[in-house]
Amino acid sequence: MTVQPDQPSGVSAEVEAARLLLLRMGLSPEDLLAVPVARPPVPTFAEYVPVVSAAVSERDRGQPL
C-alpha cells in the first residue's frame, strides 16, 4: 500500500484513484451499494442461436464462406 504525503494516514493511492474515478463518473460509494434495478433476463447462448439461425435465409445458408 502506497501512501502519499498529502493523504490521510492509511489511505492508499489506489483508494484515492477509485474515489477520483467515482467522482468523475458522478457516482458516490453509496451508489455502488444501492439495490440494482431489475434487468430483463439475458438469453443463454443455446437460447439465442436458434433466433440467429432463423434470421439467416435459406439462400445464405447454402453459400460456402
Secondary structure by P-SEA (a helix, b strand, c coil): ccccccccccccaaaaaaaaaaaaacccccccccccccccccccccccaaaaaaacccccccccc
